């Protein structure tokens, strides 16, 4: 047989065998299983919750109704924390003021909310990246190490303040102006640390005070009601004695859920 005939015979034999050879049961089952597995791999989609992780950016939606109507001072940024510095007043004075505030607000027509704690602000509220909190605390502690405890006195005449965003109005006890110099020196030292971290400094001409109640401006019915409330409060507090000196012995910095206390 010639070489071409041999090749032709080999091909014909192979085709003939393929047409008549039947797969064993085990081979059929394996063949079908492979097809099912392949189909499953092609048809099963990723869960939507997983696919969104890579196709969408996470966004934070503020809900003022969960925070008594309060709105953020600045937009939420992932990894950044609201940070501010303040002087804590003695607990005995705070308890005394809180008791009188609770009694006095009952006579007002405006729906004021009592502040969570009474303090003297020494900085603005700023946004600080989480990785900067510890070095910021360290710098602040060093910057305040030379300050000693401070004697202050509050006035019983009520003053009204609004925040920078004009979203809330506050009722406050002013600190006697005789003590502005030491408080300004303290806030300037804090500003030095803020500047190193490129944070906004405090006001150029600060009016130091202790806020005790607030209201969202969108809920203020009229300025006349605010003025009436202030008049009634001034009459109420004029009969009380708040001329005693009190000591500021610690400065506190809050950065998210972290706290730094600097003893004076």
N, C-alpha and C positions, 0 to 999 in steps of 0.2 A: 504493500500500500504506500502510495506516495505521501510525501510530507503534508501536502495540502489536504489529502483525503483523511489522513490521521487526525489532523486538527479539526476537520469538519465532523468526523465521527465522534471526537471527544466532546465537542460543543453540543451535538445532538444528544449524546448520552447524558450529559449534565442536565439539559433542559428536560429530558424525559424523566429523569429521576426526580427533579423538583416538582414536576406536575403530579406524580403519583405518590410521593412520599408524604405520609401523614404525620402530624405532630403528636407526640405522646401527651397524655392527660396532664402530666406535670409541666410540660413545656407550654401547653395551652394556658394553664392557670397563671404561670409566671408572665406570659405575654400579655394577658388581660390585666393583671395587676399593675404591670408597668404602665399600661395605657391609662388606667384609672388614676394612678399616682401622678402621671404627667398632666392629666386634665385638671386634677385638683390644684396642682401648683400654678396652673395658668388661670384658674377661675377664682380662687380665694383672694378677695381684696384685703388690703390693710384696714384695720378698724379705723373709723373716722377720727377717733380721739388721737390715734397715733399719727395719722397723716397730717392732721392739723398742727402737730408739734413742729413740723418742718415747712409747712406751707403758709402759716399765719404767724404774725407777730403778736405776742401777748400784750394786751392793753388793759390798763387799770381804769375802772369806772368809779368815780367818786359817788358816794351816796350820803349826802348831807343829812338825810332823815335818820341815819344811823348814828349821827354825832350831834344830836340836838339842833340840827340846822346849820352847823358850822361848815364853812367851806375852806379848802386848803389855801394857805398863803402863797404857795407856788405849786406847779404841776407835779404830780407823782413821778418820780424817776426810780426805776428799779436799782436797788443797791445804795440809795441815798437816804439819809435820815434827818428829820427835823431836829435842829439843835439850837439851844439858847441857854443863856447864863442869867442867874438871878440870885438875889439875897433872900435867904429864908428868915422870916420873922419868928420870934419866940412863940412856942405853941400856946403859952398862957395868954399872950396878946391875941393870937389868932382865934382862940376859943372865945375870948371876950367879945371881939369884933363880930364873929360869926353869930353869936347869940343875939346881939343887938340888931344885926342885919336881918336875921330871920324875923324878928319881931317887927321891924320897920317896914319890910317889904309887904307885909300883910295889909297895910293901909293904902297901898298904891294900886292904881288901875292898870298899869302896864305890867305885862307878864315877864318880869325879870328872872334870869337864871343865876343862882349863886355860883361863884367861881369855885372850882375844885379845891384850890389852895390859895392862900393869900401870900403874896411875895412882892418884892421890888425888882422889876426887870432891869438888867444891866447890859443887855444886848438885844439885837433884833433876833427873830427866829429865822434861821438860815438852813440851807440844804447842804449837808456834809456827807461825802462818800464814806461808806462803811470802813474802808481800809484806812481812812484818815482819822478815825475816832480816837484810837489809842495814842498816836503821836500828838493829836490835838489836845487831849487830856494832859499829856506830859508837859507840853509847852504852857498850858494854862496854869498848871500847878506851880511851875517854876516862876511864871510871871507874877503870881499872887503871893509868893512866899514872904515878901517884905511887909505885907499889910497886917495890921493888928485889928482887934475887934473895934467896932464902930458904934458910938452912941447916937441915936436918932430920936426924932419926935414927930408924930403925925399931927395933922390939923383935922379938926372935926368938920370943916366946911367941905362939902362934896363937890368934886369936879367931874366933868364929863369928857371922855376921850373916845376917839374912833380909831380903828386900825388903819394901816396904810392902804388897804384895799377897799376901805369904806364899806365893809360888809357887816361889821359889828360895832355897837356902841357900848361903852363901859362906864360904870359908876365907880368912883375911886376916892380914897383918902389921900390927899397930897402929903408929901413929906415936907416938913418945915424947911424953908429956903436957906436957913442958916447952915444947913448941912449939905448944901449942894456941892461945895468945893471938894469935900472928901469923896462924895459919890461920883463926881465927874472924874476925879483922879483914878478911881477904881475902874470906871467904865473905859477910860482911856487906855489903861493897862490891858484890859480885855480886848480892846480894839487892836492893840499891837499884835496879839496872837491871831485875831481874825484876819488881819492884813496879810500875815505870813501864809495863811491858807486861802488867800484871795476870796475872803468872805466880806459881805457888806458890813461896814462899821455902824456904830450906834448913831443916834441923832446928834447934830452939832450942838443944839441947845436943849438938852433933855429936861423933861419935867418929871421928876421921880415921884412915884405914887404907888399905892397898894389898891389894885382893882378888886372889887368884891362882888360885882354883879354885871351881867351882860345881857344883850338882846340882839338878835339879828335885825339889821336895818330894814329888811323887807317886811318885818313884822311891826315896825314902828308906825303907829297910826298918824301921829302928828308931832311936830316939835313942841307944840304947846303942852302936850301930855308929858313929854320929857321934862320940860321946864317946871311943870307943876310937881312932878315927882321929886325933882331936885330941891324945890322949895320946901316940900313936906319933910324930906330927909334932913335938910339943914336945920329945920325947926326941931326935929326929933333928936338929932345928935348934939345940938347946942346945949342940951340939958345934961349931957354926959361928960365925964372927965376923961380926956385922952391926952392930957399934957405930960404924962409920965414919960420919962426916957426909957428906951428899950435898946437892947444890945444886939447887934448883928455879929454873930460869931462864926458863921459859915457861909461860903459861897458855893452854889450848886450849879453844875452844868448837866443838862439832860440831852442825850443824843439817842433818839429812838428809845429803846428799852435799857440803855446803859446810863449810869449815873456816876458823876464824879463829885465828891464833896471835899472842899478845901477849907480846913479849919483856920480861922484867923487868930 
